[in-house]
Amino acid sequence: MTTTTTDRIHIFEQVLQGLMHRYRERVPDVTAIAQAMVAEGIIAAPDQIENDHIAFRTMGVPQLGIRSLEKIFLYYGYERRDRYHFPAKKLDAFWYHPPRPDLPRIFISELRVNDLSPEAAAIIRSYTDEVPSDPVDELDLNDAAQVDEFLHRPLWRLPTWSDYQRLAAESEYAAWVIYNRYYLNHFTITVHNLPAGYNTIADFNAFLERHGFKLNDSGGKMKISPDGKLLQSSTVAEMIWAEFAGGEQHLIAGSYVEFAERRPLDEFAHLPPHELRREHRREGFEAGNADKIFESTYSTQTVKRTAEV
């Protein structure tokens, strides 16, 4: 059976619903922020929240990584755009433009495993080698339930606590992925289309902190692109109880919520707010911003939440 572009978008919407359902279950901040927004009259209902983008983390090994995971989204009509490099964190990333303007952008990053120490790389490969070939090639991408299940399925054995700790000592990103695999890393609330008083990152951060949400302050609570047109912030990842091999349980970083304000491009700055559409605003991402957003799951930030659990 051949599928049309419309069919594929519909399938992706079902995949996205599955992703967001499980993400909300695991990240209480998502529901709590939506409830606070409704209580203050910012939105009438949670389904009015506009999703700027969702993000995934991967391991850069031949049968996995970006080139594997992106096949899912390319099939649904997404287009690969800019590449980003994060030398200190040993990461690369691409973002993907959606086939319809109301759908979220996608950001996929991967760890450059070969750039780690031989010991850390060997630990990672001891797990990823359990995946002998690209698992996406075996998926029926027309089956939304199958794709949703894949994105929540363990790809390799449960890691040991000692392996997790060893990886975290060198790359907290590596440790996060070895446990969480393709679990949705974050979704992003679009701020600029909210009512006045909440439609800037500065105002929305103030709203979040009034309600007790803890923000990632790496590089400042507001991450601002050099052109001043992309402003981002994020909560600190929730701490979750995780079971490791042998039944050990430990608190580790889960996922978080991001916020984005995309300002108008200079040639559209004269337009009144109600006439501004997505194509009139700053697109893409900014490596400097993303570099600090990654740290929402790092221990320098999550230490703020350990006392809550």
C-alpha positions as a printed Julia matrix, in Angstrom:
309×3 Matrix{Float64}:
  0.0    0.0    0.0
  1.34   3.42  -0.93
  0.99   6.18   1.6
  0.43   9.82   0.76
  2.15  12.75   2.44
 -1.07  13.38   4.35
 -1.16   9.75   5.5
  2.41   9.94   6.76
  1.77  13.15   8.67
 -1.26  11.54  10.28
  0.87   8.55  11.32
  3.47  10.9   12.78
  0.78  12.7   14.79
 -0.12   9.36  16.38
  3.57   8.7   17.15
  3.84  12.16  18.71
  0.77  11.55  20.85
  2.38   8.37  22.18
  5.65  10.16  22.89
  3.95  13.0   24.72
  1.69  10.67  26.71
  4.61   8.75  28.19
  6.67  11.92  28.6
  3.91  13.56  30.67
  3.67  10.45  32.84
  7.37  10.52  33.59
  7.87  14.29  33.89
  5.34  15.77  36.35
  6.61  19.28  35.56
  4.81  19.08  32.2
  1.36  18.79  33.76
  2.23  21.11  36.64
  3.36  23.9   34.27
  0.23  23.49  32.13
 -1.97  23.65  35.22
 -0.22  26.81  36.41
 -0.72  28.37  32.96
 -4.44  27.57  33.07
 -4.75  28.86  36.65
 -3.24  32.23  35.66
 -5.43  32.46  32.56
 -2.5   32.27  30.14
 -4.25  29.44  28.28
 -7.74  27.98  28.6
 -6.61  24.35  28.34
 -3.31  22.41  28.11
 -3.91  21.49  24.47
 -3.41  25.17  23.57
  0.31  24.88  24.34
  2.35  25.22  21.16
  5.23  22.74  20.89
  8.32  24.44  19.42
 10.41  21.27  19.2
 11.14  17.87  20.68
 14.62  16.44  21.18
 16.32  13.05  21.2
 19.78  11.92  22.28
 21.66   9.07  20.59
 24.93   7.16  20.59
 27.18   7.8   17.58
 27.92   4.23  16.55
 27.47   2.94  12.98
 24.16   1.1   13.42
 22.54   3.75  15.65
 23.0    7.5   16.07
 21.5   10.3   14.03
 21.65   8.52  10.66
 19.5    5.73  12.03
 16.94   7.66  14.1
 16.43  10.42  11.53
 15.03   7.86   9.04
 11.82   7.79  11.05
 11.23  11.52  10.79
 12.45  11.88   7.21
  9.83   9.28   6.27
  7.12  11.44   7.83
  8.14  14.44   5.75
 10.67  16.2    7.96
 13.69  17.81   6.25
 17.2   17.8    7.7
 18.56  21.3    8.17
 21.61  22.77   9.97
 24.33  20.77  11.64
 25.75  21.78  15.02
 28.98  20.85  16.8
 29.64  20.81  20.54
 33.4   20.16  20.86
 33.65  20.2   24.66
 30.73  17.81  25.09
 31.82  15.65  22.1
 28.42  15.97  20.45
 27.01  16.63  17.0
 23.4   17.45  16.11
 20.96  18.28  13.34
 17.55  19.87  13.42
 14.63  18.87  11.2
 12.0   21.12   9.65
  8.42  19.81   9.92
  6.17  19.07   6.94
  3.43  21.29   8.37
  3.86  24.54  10.31
  1.82  23.45  13.32
  4.08  20.44  13.96
  7.14  20.66  16.22
 10.67  20.89  14.93
 12.9   17.95  15.83
 16.43  18.14  17.26
 18.59  14.99  17.28
 22.03  14.9   18.87
 24.6   12.13  19.08
 27.65  11.39  21.17
 30.94  11.06  19.27
 31.79   7.77  20.96
 35.2    7.52  19.26
 36.23  10.8   20.93
 35.83   9.37  24.42
 38.54   7.51  26.33
 39.08   3.9   25.16
 37.61   2.66  28.46
 34.4    4.7   28.16
 34.0    3.86  24.47
 34.43   0.15  25.24
 31.73   0.33  27.92
 29.31   1.96  25.47
 30.04  -0.56  22.72
 29.54  -3.46  25.13
 25.9   -2.33  25.15
 25.38  -0.97  21.65
 26.99  -4.06  20.07
 23.89  -5.92  21.24
 22.13  -4.11  18.38
 23.75  -5.87  15.38
 22.11  -3.8   12.63
 20.12  -0.6   12.19
 16.85  -1.33  14.05
 14.91   1.37  12.16
 15.32  -0.64   8.94
 13.17  -3.36  10.5
 10.29  -1.04  11.44
  7.03  -0.64   9.56
  6.96   3.15   9.6
  3.29   3.08   8.57
  2.48   1.45  11.9
  2.34   4.25  14.48
  2.01   1.87  17.42
  5.11  -0.05  16.34
  7.16   3.14  16.01
  5.91   4.45  19.35
  6.81   1.15  21.02
 10.27   1.23  19.43
 10.98   4.72  20.79
 10.27   3.46  24.31
 11.89   0.04  24.03
 15.25  -0.84  25.58
 17.75  -1.39  22.78
 20.3   -3.1   25.0
 20.53  -4.72  28.42
 19.94  -2.81  31.6
 23.2   -1.04  32.5
 25.06  -1.65  35.73
 25.35   1.16  38.23
 29.15   1.0   37.99
 29.06   1.44  34.2
 26.63   4.34  34.56
 28.87   6.04  37.1
 32.0    5.5   35.02
 30.36   7.04  31.96
 28.92   9.93  33.97
 32.4   10.79  35.23
 33.47  11.42  31.63
 30.23  12.32  29.84
 26.94  12.86  31.64
 25.29  12.77  28.22
 26.67   9.24  27.69
 25.32   8.1   31.06
 21.89   9.58  30.31
 21.64   7.75  26.98
 22.99   4.42  28.25
 20.04   4.3   30.65
 17.28   6.24  28.86
 18.0    5.22  25.25
 15.6    7.01  22.86
 13.33   8.3   25.6
 12.09  11.8   24.77
 14.64  14.19  26.26
 12.41  17.25  26.27
  9.61  19.15  24.6
  9.53  22.89  24.27
  6.78  25.39  25.03
  6.54  28.22  22.51
  6.46  31.44  24.52
  6.21  34.24  21.93
  2.58  33.48  21.01
  1.35  33.66  24.6
 -0.51  36.73  25.95
  1.41  39.89  26.86
  3.12  39.56  30.22
  4.08  35.97  29.46
  5.28  36.14  25.85
  8.98  36.71  26.49
 11.47  34.33  28.08
 12.16  36.9   30.8
  8.46  37.14  31.71
  7.84  33.41  31.41
 10.87  32.58  33.57
  9.49  34.92  36.23
  6.12  33.12  36.02
  7.83  29.72  36.37
  9.88  30.77  39.37
  6.81  32.28  41.08
  5.34  28.8   40.88
  8.43  27.13  42.3
  9.91  25.58  39.14
 13.69  25.32  39.15
 15.48  26.66  36.09
 18.77  25.62  34.51
 21.13  28.53  35.21
 24.15  27.27  33.25
 25.21  30.29  31.22
 22.36  32.23  32.83
 18.71  31.33  33.11
 18.14  32.95  29.71
 20.17  31.55  26.81
 20.34  34.18  24.03
 21.64  33.7   20.48
 24.22  36.23  19.19
 21.59  37.81  16.92
 19.3   38.26  19.94
 16.41  36.57  18.15
 16.34  33.13  19.77
 15.9   33.05  23.55
 15.61  29.8   25.47
 15.37  28.5   29.01
 14.62  25.15  30.63
 13.71  23.5   33.86
 16.2   21.31  35.67
 15.54  17.64  34.86
 13.4   15.72  37.3
 15.19  13.11  39.38
 13.77   9.62  38.93
 14.33   6.32  40.69
 16.01   4.02  38.19
 16.59   0.28  38.49
 19.97  -0.97  37.32
 21.27  -4.46  36.62
 21.1   -6.65  39.72
 18.13  -4.72  41.07
 20.07  -1.72  42.39
 18.01   1.46  42.53
 19.47   4.94  42.28
 18.29   8.47  41.6
 19.27   9.71  38.14
 18.31  12.6   35.88
 15.19  12.08  33.81
 13.79  14.6   31.33
 12.93  18.29  31.47
 10.87  21.05  29.83
 12.27  23.76  27.6
 10.88  27.17  26.6
 11.6   29.15  23.44
 11.01  32.7   22.26
 11.61  33.29  18.55
 11.67  36.97  17.67
 10.72  38.38  14.25
 13.37  38.64  11.55
 14.34  42.25  10.8
 12.35  42.38   7.57
  9.16  41.4    9.42
  9.67  43.38  12.63
  7.07  45.93  11.48
  4.26  43.38  11.4
  1.73  43.47  14.24
  1.88  40.38  16.49
 -1.34  38.86  15.14
  0.1   38.82  11.6
  3.38  37.12  12.52
  3.62  33.52  11.37
  6.31  30.92  11.92
  8.17  31.83   8.72
  8.48  35.44   9.89
 10.45  34.49  12.99
 13.98  33.28  13.75
 14.33  29.67  12.66
 16.69  26.87  13.58
 18.78  26.64  16.7
 21.94  28.09  18.21
 24.86  25.92  19.32
 25.73  28.25  22.19
 22.2   28.05  23.59
 21.88  24.3   23.08
 25.24  23.67  24.72
 23.9   25.04  27.99
 20.42  23.5   27.62
 22.07  20.05  27.45
 23.18  20.62  31.04
 19.58  20.46  32.27
 20.3   16.77  32.98
 23.8   17.33  34.41
 24.57  16.95  38.09
 25.63  20.6   38.45
 21.96  21.43  37.8
 20.08  18.39  39.12
 21.63  18.82  42.56
 18.91  21.49  42.97
 16.26  18.77  42.78
 17.73  15.87  44.73
 16.25  17.17  47.98
 12.76  17.01  46.45
 12.76  13.22  45.99
